[in-house]
């Protein structure tokens, strides 16, 4: 936009802003309030039916996406055969950090006074 076009626009905007409104402010406010009350008389369910439909469609979409993207539980469809772990001694605790990472912890009682470590 050139400087001349910008100046013309600014002048036109100033002229438009100086004009008097077609509807007085108190009348425009009364019309807005009347329209709001007309809309409310349509009934709570009728006025919100589009909102309910949108919420239901969104919830259905969320459920479908969640169902499709959830990982399949082990032991379903094409699962790998499970390998039985050997029995662990009483002082060993096995924790799984994730599906493939075991953590073996050895639990030992503290040495007593005069005993060996």
C-alpha positions as CSV (number, residue, x, y, z in Angstrom):
1,X,0.0,0.0,0.0
2,X,1.4,3.4,-1.0
3,X,1.6,6.4,1.4
4,X,-1.0,8.2,-0.7
5,X,-3.4,5.2,-0.4
6,X,-2.7,5.0,3.4
7,X,-3.5,8.7,3.8
8,X,-6.8,8.4,1.9
9,X,-7.8,5.4,4.0
10,X,-6.9,7.3,7.3
11,X,-9.0,10.3,6.1
12,X,-12.0,8.0,5.1
13,X,-11.8,6.3,8.5
14,X,-11.8,9.6,10.4
15,X,-14.8,10.8,8.4
16,X,-16.6,7.6,9.1
17,X,-15.8,7.7,12.8
18,X,-17.3,11.3,13.1
19,X,-20.7,10.4,11.7
20,X,-23.6,10.0,14.0
21,X,-24.9,6.5,14.7
22,X,-28.1,5.4,12.8
23,X,-29.6,4.0,16.0
24,X,-29.3,5.8,19.3
25,X,-27.3,3.8,21.9
26,X,-30.2,3.3,24.3
27,X,-32.3,1.9,21.5
28,X,-29.5,-0.4,20.2
29,X,-29.1,-1.7,23.8
30,X,-32.8,-2.4,24.1
31,X,-32.8,-4.3,20.8
32,X,-29.8,-6.5,21.9
33,X,-31.5,-7.4,25.3
34,X,-34.8,-8.2,23.5
35,X,-32.9,-10.6,21.1
36,X,-31.2,-12.3,24.0
37,X,-34.5,-12.9,25.8
38,X,-36.0,-14.3,22.6
39,X,-33.2,-16.8,22.2
40,X,-33.6,-17.9,25.8
41,X,-37.3,-18.7,25.4
42,X,-36.5,-21.4,22.8
43,X,-36.0,-23.9,25.7
44,X,-32.8,-25.0,27.3
45,X,-32.5,-28.2,25.3
46,X,-33.4,-26.6,22.0
47,X,-31.0,-23.8,22.5
48,X,-28.2,-26.2,23.4
49,X,-28.9,-29.1,21.0
50,X,-25.9,-28.1,18.7
51,X,-23.7,-28.0,21.8
52,X,-24.8,-31.4,22.9
53,X,-24.4,-32.9,19.4
54,X,-20.9,-31.4,19.2
55,X,-19.9,-32.7,22.6
56,X,-21.3,-36.2,21.8
57,X,-19.4,-36.3,18.5
58,X,-16.2,-35.1,20.2
59,X,-16.6,-37.8,22.9
60,X,-17.2,-40.5,20.3
61,X,-14.2,-39.4,18.3
62,X,-12.0,-39.4,21.5
63,X,-13.2,-43.0,22.3
64,X,-12.6,-44.3,18.8
65,X,-9.1,-42.7,18.6
66,X,-8.2,-44.1,22.1
67,X,-9.5,-47.5,21.2
68,X,-7.5,-47.6,17.9
69,X,-4.3,-46.2,19.3
70,X,-4.1,-48.2,22.6
71,X,-1.4,-50.8,22.6
72,X,-2.6,-54.4,22.5
73,X,-2.4,-56.2,25.9
74,X,0.2,-59.0,26.1
75,X,-1.3,-62.4,25.6
76,X,-3.7,-61.3,22.9
77,X,-3.6,-62.0,19.2
78,X,0.0,-62.4,18.1
79,X,1.8,-62.5,21.4
80,X,5.2,-64.1,22.0
81,X,5.3,-67.2,24.1
82,X,6.2,-66.3,27.7
83,X,9.4,-67.6,29.2
84,X,9.1,-68.9,32.8
85,X,11.7,-67.3,35.1
86,X,13.7,-69.6,37.4
87,X,12.7,-69.4,41.0
88,X,14.4,-66.6,42.9
89,X,16.1,-67.0,46.3
90,X,14.3,-65.5,49.2
91,X,16.8,-62.6,49.4
92,X,16.2,-61.4,45.8
93,X,13.5,-59.1,44.7
94,X,12.7,-58.7,41.0
95,X,11.3,-55.4,39.7
96,X,10.3,-54.7,36.1
97,X,11.3,-51.2,35.0
98,X,9.4,-51.7,31.7
99,X,8.4,-54.7,29.5
100,X,12.0,-55.6,28.7
101,X,14.1,-54.4,31.7
102,X,14.2,-56.4,34.9
103,X,15.9,-55.1,38.0
104,X,17.2,-57.7,40.5
105,X,17.7,-56.4,44.0
106,X,19.5,-58.4,46.7
107,X,18.1,-57.8,50.1
108,X,20.4,-58.6,53.0
109,X,20.0,-58.1,56.7
110,X,22.5,-55.7,58.3
111,X,25.5,-57.4,60.0
112,X,25.1,-57.9,63.7
113,X,27.7,-56.8,66.2
114,X,30.6,-59.2,66.3
115,X,29.3,-60.9,63.1
116,X,30.9,-61.0,59.8
117,X,30.0,-58.6,57.0
